């Protein structure tokens, strides 16, 4: 993506965070005791996760350590830990399961997040963009599919984030990025369900291009030049 097309901002992305590790107790959560686990422990883990997600150059180094922590397998973090057990089509994702892909995506996103005016939203969208795959992945006629994982993922991301934060506008934007993250493919191929107008009423084309670049290059065996051209084409179409 050309530098003049992705305008880099100098905003402090740490300030954009909805809650800080020093003020986690101010976050209101609808989570109940019946859902298991310790609420205060969950709040602490969320703040720790967000801090590492938006400040590390390679967030995957921290995120992979969570797989050895019991609290990461309790609700709502179980929505993320389940990604490790969710397989993908080797044709499109030769790197492996959804967790492996997600780790690659967040690492790419970390290198381009400052091109957005909403870097924290970009990072959360990168981490949660495939959260709908565990519920939608099916084996059909010898193929692994995950139809509608973008729509389901937006709903699940809302539930996940709403456990810890109350900024509905922030949650809405992250979920909209997730809802539309497949639109690059649809718009570029002029498919009938490429709803560009509705998409642009909910998210900035620049931000979706950043997430799309992270998603498309966060895997193995990709043609970087071809992916760059795809993002450039999508970005151009959002400006028409």
N, C-alpha and C positions, 0 to 999 in steps of 0.2 A: 504494500500500500504506500502510495506516495506521501511524503511528509506534508506537502501542502494540502492533501486531502484529509489526512488525519491530523488535525491541529493539536499539537501537544500543549497541555496546560500545566501550570506550575502549582496548582492547588495542592494543599497538604491533604493527601488522601487519608491520613490518620484521623483528621478532624471530621471526615465524612462518616466515620464509623458510628453506628446507631448507639452503641454502648461501649464503654471502655472497661478494661480489666479492673480499674480502680472504683468503678461505680456500678458494678454488675447488680447490686442489690436493688437498684432503682428500676430495673427492668421488670415489667409486669408480665406474668405468664399464666395462661389458663390451665397449665398442667396440673393434674391432680395426683394424689398419692396412689390411686388405683392403677395408674399407668406404670408404676414400678420405678425403682431407683430413687435417688435422693435429689430433690429439686435444686437445692443449693449447689450440690456437686455438679449437676447438669448445667446450671448457669455459669459456674466457674469454667467448665469445659468449653462452653460456647464462646465465652470471652477470650479464653486462651486460643481457641481455634481461630477466631476472627483476627486476633492480633497477629498470629503467625501467618495466616492466609494473606494479609495485606502488607506485611512488612518484609517477609522473606523473599530473597531472590529466587529460591526454588522451594515453594511451599510443600512440594511432595516429600521432602526430607523430613519435615515434621509430621505431615499427614499420615505417612506410612507407619509412624510410631504408634498411632492411635489404634492400629489393628491388634496391638498386644495389651490394650487397656480394657478391662471388663465393662466399664461404663460406656464405652463406645458401642456396645451391643445392646444397650437399653434404649427404649423410646425416648426422644425421636431420632437419636443418632443411629439407631438400627436402620433407618432409611438409607443412610450412607454406607454403613458396614455391609449391607446386603449387596452392594455393588460388586464386592469381591467374588460373590458366588454367581454372578449373572454373566453368562457367556454371550459372545457376539459373533456375528458372521465373520469368519476368517478372511472372506473376500474383501470386506471393507475395513475390518479391524484385525489385521494380522498381529498386532501387538498383544492381543489377549482379551481378558475380561473387561467389564465396564470400569472397574476400579483402576486398572492399569491405564486405560485410556483417559480417565478423569485426571489421574496424576499428571499425565503428559499435557493435558489441556490447561490445567492450572499453572503449570510451569511456563507454558507459552504465554498465557494471559498475564502473568507477572511481568513479562518483558515489554508488554504493550499497554498495560492498564492506564498509564499516565497520558495516553493519547485521548483518553475519555475525560469528560468533566465529572464522571461518576465512577471513579476507579474501584471503590469498594463494591458497588453494585456489579461491576464487571467481574470481580473476583468471586463474589457469591454465585453469580450466574454460571461462571465457569465450573465451580465446584458442584453445583446442583443441576447442571443442564441435562444430565441423563438420569436423574433420580427417579424418573418414571419407568425406566427400563425393567427393573425387577418385576413390576406388576404387568408389564405388557409384552415381555419376551415370550415367544412361542416357537416351537419347532414345527414348521409346516413343509411337508413334502421334501424333507431333507435339508431345509433351509432354516436358519435362525432369523426371526423377524421381531421387530418391536414397534409395530404400527401404533400411532397415536401417543408415543412416549413423550412427545413435546407437550401435548395437552394435559395428559395425566401428570407429567412432571411439574407443570406450572401449579397444579392443584396441590400436589404434595409439598412443593417448595413453600407454598403459602402456609401450610400446616406446620412445617418445620420452623420457619422463621418466626411465625406467630407465637411459638412457644416461648420465645425469648425477648422479642422486641415489640414495640407498640407503634412504630412509625409506619403507618399503613401506606403512605406514598412510596417509601423506600421498598417495602415488600412488593407493592404492586409493580414497580418498575423491574425489579429482579425477576419476578414471575412472568412479566411480559417478555423479557429477553428470552427466558426459557421457552415460553409458549411459541415464539416466533423463530427460534434458532435454526429450524430446518428451512425457513423461507428462502434462504439464499439459493438453495437447489431449485425450489419451485419457481422462483422469479426468473432465474437465469435461463431455465428451460421453457419459460412461458407456459407452464402448466396451469390448467384452469383453477386449481385451488391456491394459486399464488396471490393471495389477497394483500397486495402491496398497500392499498389505501388504508385499510384497517390497521395493518401493521404500523404504518407511519403515524397513525393517530395515537399509538401507545408507546412507541419507542423511537429513539433517534437512529437514523440509518447508520450513522457513524459507529454507534455503540454495538449495533447488531453486526456490523462488519468486523469489529474488533473481536467479538465473541465468535463469529463465524471463522475468522482466521485462526483463532486459538483451537477451535474444535476440529477444523479441517487439517491443520498441520500437527495437531497433537496426537499423532499416530505414526506407525512405521510404514515404510514403503511408499511415501507420498512424493509427488512431483511438485516441489516448492514453486517453481515458475508457473505451472499450470494453476496451482491454488491461488497464487497472487493475481493471476489474470481473472480468475473467477470472482475474487473479492473486488477487484477493480471494476468488473462489469456490474456486479450487484450494486456497488456504491454509486456508479453512474446512473443506474436505473432508479435509485432512490431520489435522485435529484431532478428527474424528469417531471 
